[in-house]
Amino acid sequence: MDLTIQQIIEEGDRLEYGFLPNYHKYQDWKTKEETVLFTSYKGRMEHLLRERERDGETYTPMIVNEGMYHKKQCVGMVEYPIVITSEDDYDLVPEGYRVEIYKIDLGKGYWGYNLFRVYKNDEFLFNLIRNYSSAEFRIIDTPFGAFMGLSEDYQAFTIVDIKNRKIYGHETGICPWVTPDLYFDGEKNTLEFSVEGVYWGCESCPQLIDLKLDLTKPIEEETWLNMMKIIDLSDDSDYEEDPEDEESANEA
């Protein structure tokens, strides 16, 4: 299938924000004035996939067949699209789901983005864009429907309610660097999300984002923020990176 940038933008209305993430605004560091960047997921697509100017040149986003991936200190080349199903890794994608990962090149001086195309039983559901060169994610099935965990913004984390096509995100300033954990507690009917990361440029200070959501209730921003915890792991004597977890994380 030959994808186009315009097609990806038009398909942006397949997702709806449950509440606007805090990275939908930009604050000018001099004037402190706020500019609203987008109010819908299609608007986010338009914002991410706009033409850019640098050093007098205009760069138009392009979908490419190969590109760089970056995961912590590991950089290399990979062919796209990457297709992941339960047969490839059931821990990442439950039965019936398929995720195709495409690379979007923004031009000289910009790191690439990753496009996720999510399918269920061969039916296309929606697109997601992560504005960074790595592409860690996980999907979990629950009695309340399937949920996808990732970081669509590189300093944020995101949960997608696949059944209701709702997307929720929040910027913490922490850059997740491994595949997120998603767990459903059947006794409490809670979705538990956690992921490790670091503040930009502070790899010696690992952090843990932890969130528990009651799936019997609507997901609201106030509840989300009240239940979210950020735990500093830098003083944890028992903390060490798990090499097996690093290898199992999607290196797209």
Secondary structure, DSSP 8 states (H G I E B T S, - for coil): ----HHHHHHGGGG-EESS--GGGEEE-TTT--EEE--SSHHHHHHHHTS-EEETTEEE--EEESEEEEEETTEEEEEES-EEEETTT-TTTS-TTEEEEEEEEE--TTS--EEEEEEEETTEEEEEEEESSS---EEEEEETTEEEEEE-SSTTEEEEEETTTTEEEEEE-SEEE-S--EEEEETTTTEEEEEEEEEETT-TTSEEEEEEEEETTS---HHHHHHH-EEEE-TT-TT----HHHHHHS---
